[in-house]
Amino acid sequence: MILKKLMPLSLINIATACLTLIWVPILISVVGAESYGKFILIVTISSIIYSIIYINNWQWLLIKLEENKKNSVYVSIANDILYFLCILTIIFIIKSTAFISLSDEYKRLLCSYLIGFSISIQSIYVAYFRSINKFNTAALVVFFSELLKSSLIIFACYYYDSDKEIIGFLSGFIWIFGLPHIVLSFYSVIKLRDFIDLNGFFENFRNFINYNIYLHPKNISDLVINHFDKVIIKINLGYEALAVYDILKKIGYSISKLLSPIYPIVFRELVKIANDNEALRIYAGKTTKVLILISIGIYLSVEFLYFFRSLFINESHLLNKVIFYSGEARLYIICHLLGFSACVIHLILSALSETKKEFIITFI
């Protein structure tokens, strides 16, 4: 059953990962490693701001939809509006002050990325489609979002001649990647109109705060591994090193996109059996065995590719540097596979609303 649901999602995510990677060599070849490093720094800063401010509450909302609790959608809408207003405030501060040592076009690029994130309202549509066991829809929206972003980057690289013109174009239009998300969010709100009832709003709001008061700091703690490392690399080693490091992480990211469909499927099943401890134990044991076997198969495939890497002829200075750090690339892949193998155990606490325990474990 898991593999049947996993296959189409994995194919969509593989396509998304390919889109994420396809524009990288094009952008590097046109603007150079240093400018690419600056571009990645902008994306990283945007992601950090997004992760700190936005409370991604699809897990809480999914649990409430499963319990058939009304008013829960209103709480998510209020959360998304608050996030949007916070982003507008940050954009105003960036534009009106000497915010970090960035040129004007990169400041505009940062603001454009933040606008894209601010309209990428994800919690409502993710929770809705996962509550009705339609996992492919949300993945397709991410794919089209990445397709828009990749198309803009590739178009800019081929249409404009200078780095400044390319970054200037992207500064004006990169926010478009958020449009597919907001369209599906509005659609989901319309479909969930029966759940919109102001009676009991504050009770649900308190429950929302209690659920996320530890889960959100847990998500923020992931920034140390997911984003702040890139800032540290840039500060100590420069933009070219950041470019190499980003490509190494994208290798791990491609594995993550291949495997990430299992998380919503598993979480949905855990929510359904959350009140049955014996069912939880049986499901966790059986599923973990399957995931371990999948992880072993994927890692052996990676080693097979490394064994034959000498057959791939390349003259790229940057690519040769990436190949030189094959040990680090293996480390990222192993970390992703370990997390994937144990994802059932990782998600049980969220499904049981034991977010305080999850935060403590993650923090340690």
Protein Blocks (a to p, Z undefined) as FASTA:
>chain_A
ZZmmmmmmmmmmmmmmmmmmmmmmmmmmmnojklmmmmmmmmmmmmmmmmmmmccfklmm
mmmmmnopghklmmmmmmmmmmmmmmmmmmmmmmmpcedjbdfklmmmmmmmmmmmmmmc
fklmmmmmmmnopaklmmmmmmmmmmmmmmmmmmmmmmpmbfklmmmmmmmmmmmmmmmm
mmmmmmmmmmmmmmgcfehklmmmmmmmmmmmmmmmmmmmmmmmmmmmmmmmmmmnojkl
mmmmmmmmmmmmmmmmmmmmmmmmmmmmmmmmmmmmklmmmmmmmmmmmmmmmmmmmmmm
mmmmmmmmmmpccfbfklmmmmmmmmmmmmmmmmmmmmmmmmmmmmmmmmnopamlmmmm
mmZZ
